[in-house]
Amino acid sequence: MTQATTLQDLIGPARSAPYLMATHGDPKLAAVLYAWGVELAGAWHSHISYVEVAVRNAIDVQLKQWNGQHGGGPEWTAPGKAGSLLHKIIGSAIADARKSAGKEAARRPTGHPRYGHHPTHDDVVAQLMFGAWSRLLMLPHPDPHVRQKKLWSQGLCSAFPQGLSTDSGRETAGRQLESLRLLRNRIAHHDNLLGVNTIGHLNSSLSLLSKIDSSYPGLVMSRNSLRRLAQEDPRRF
């Protein structure tokens, strides 16, 4: 049994099919393409982790201020403390994140420095799904986005100080974040990335980062391999 055949057995016929189609039925080239795709997915996972953390930290800072101004105090993830507008947008996501943070806290071993401690606001923020951050800017389906527009104008725009503070700025940042969320989901489910415009998505994500801080793209790209991998796409040769 060849290595290429073994790989097809490992990933199964359904996952093999797109790679075989892309390489005109050549199992050896399909195996090379699959290995490249796995490396690409790993590079994307690393890159997206930077972007997600940068976005959530920037938004958290502004939500603390906004929530304090609307009577709930800075810890907007605490039970019953999210302002009405925020609760309407991601209230259920916050509740789910609190549950997840509680489970994580309960699993800490006795030697853990925070053993027996209750989850903090930061713990809950870390448990919020990527989609919650995206929904703060826009929904993934057609919608007037009235609540998102209001939250943006009341202060969330300051999470992206280098971008436009107008509603068009919200729309642009929202589309960029949602596009990255969808790509992240593909990677999480081990879907193939054969149809993904790596350079386009990369540039979009860097544009989003630059709206938070103009120095972030350079920092994130210092050890990034996505441009190299895009050039090494086996289908180019």
N, C-alpha and C positions, 0 to 999 in steps of 0.2 A: 504494500500500500504506500503510495507516495505521500509526501508531506501535504501537498495540495488537496489530495483526496481525504486525508485525515482531518484537515481543517474543515472541509465541507461536512464531514460527519459530525464534527464538534459543534459547529454553529447551526447545522440543519439546512435542509433544502430551501426553506422560505427565506432565510437570511442570506443564503448563498446566491439566490437567483439574481438580485440586482447587480451583484459584482460580476457574475458570469455574463449578464447582459451587457454590462459596461465594457467588458473585455472580449466581446464577441465569442463567448463560450470557451475561452482559454482558461483552464483551471489554475495554471501556474500564475498567470497574470492576475487572475481574480484573487488569489491568495496574497499576492503582493499588494494589491489594491486594498484588501481588507486590513492588512497589517498597517498600511498607511492611514486608513480610516480610524483605526484604534488609537494610533499616535495622535492624530488630529483631534479626536474626541478628548484625549487627555490634556492636550494643550488648551483646548477650549474650556475644559473644566477648571483648570488653573486660572485662566484669564477671567472667566465669569465670576470666580470667587472674589477676586479683587473688586470688580465692578459692583457686585451685590453688596459687599461690606461697605464700600464707599457711599453707595446710594442710601443704604439703610441708616448709616451714621449721620449723613447730612440731613435726611428727613427727620430722624429722631430729634436732632437738635432743634429743628423748627417746630416740631409737634410739641415738644416740652414747653416752648414759649407760647405757642398758640393755645394749648390746653390750659396753661396757667392763666391766660387772659380770659378764658371762658369758664372759669370756676372749678376746674377739675384738678388743678395742681400739675406739676411737671411730670409725674409718673402716670402717663396716659394709659398704661397697660393695666393699672390696678383695677380691681373689681369696682364697677360703678363710677369710675373716675374719667372715662373718656368723654369728651364733650359731645353733645348731641349730634353734631354734623359728622364728627369722626366715627362715632358709634354706628351711625347709619351706613357709613361706607364700609368699614371693616370690623364692626363689632363682633361678629361671629368668629372672624379670623383671630381676633385678640383673645377671645375666650378659649379657642382651640390651642393657641400658643401657651396660654397659662396652664392648661392641662398638661401639655407636653413638657413644659418647664418643671411642673410638679413631679412628673414621672422621672425626669432626668435627675432631679434632686433626690428622689427616693432611692435611686439606683447607685448613689455614691457610696463607695466602700468606706469602712470605718477609718481607714487611714487617710482619706481625702481631707484636705485642709478646710473644706466647706461641708463636711459631713454633718448632717442634722440641721443645716441652715435652710431656711425657706427661700424659694426662688426670688431673685431681685428683678427689678424692672429690666435690667440689661439681659438677664436670662430669658425673659419673655420676648424681648425684642429679637434675640438671636433665634428664637423658635418660630417667628413669623415666617410664613411661606413667601416665596418670591412673588407670587401672585398678589399678595396683600399690598406690597409696595407699588406694584403696577396699577392696582385698582385705585390707589390714592390719586393717581394722575388721570387715568381713563379706564373705561371698561373694555373688555376684549370683544364686545359686540356693539352694534349701532345703538347709541344712546345720547341724549342731549347733554349728559355729563354736568348737570346743573350743580350737584353737590361738589364734584371735583373742581369745577370752575370757582365756586365760592371759597373752598378751602385754599385753593391756589392764590386767589386774590387776597385772602386774609393772612397770608404769611408763608404758605408752603413754597411759593416761588423763590423765597430766600434760600432754599436748600440748593438752588442752582443759580448762584449769584452772577456767574459769568454768562448766563443765557438770557433770553428775553423774559421779562417779568409779565408780559402780556399773555393773553390766553393762547395765542399761537405758540408761545414758548412752552406752555403746558402740553399742548398737543404734540409738539416736536419731541420733547423729552418723554412723553407718554408712549409715543410710537416706538422710540428707540428702546425704551425699557421693555415694552411688551414684545418686541421682536426678539430681544435677548432672552426673555422668559420662554418663548416658544422654542428657541434653539436649545436652551437648557433642558427643556422637557424631552426633546429628541435625544439628547445625549444621555439623560438619566434612564431612558428606556432602551438604550443601546440601538436606537434606530440609525440607519446609515446616513451619512452626511454627503452623499454623492451629489445631491442637488443644491447644497448650501454654497452660497457665495461668500466664501471665507473673508476675502478682502473687504467686501461690502459691509458685512456684519461687524468686522473688526473696526473699520473706520467709523461706523455708526456708534459703536460702544465707546470708542475713544472720544468722539464728539460729546457723548453724554457725560463722560468723566470730566472733560474740559469745562463743562458747564458748572461743575462743582468747584473745581480748582484747576487752573491752567497748567499746573505742574504735575498733575496726576498721570496724564497719558505717558509722559516720558519715564516716570517712575515705573509704571506698570509694564511698559514695553522693554525695559532694560534687560530682562531675561525671558522675553516672550519669543516663542518659536513659530507662531502662526503664519507670519509672512513667508518664512522659509518653507514650511510645510505646504503652503499653497503653491509655491514654485516647484516643489517636489512631487506634485500630484502625478502618479504613474500614467495617467491618461494624457499627459502633455507630451509624452515621449513615444 
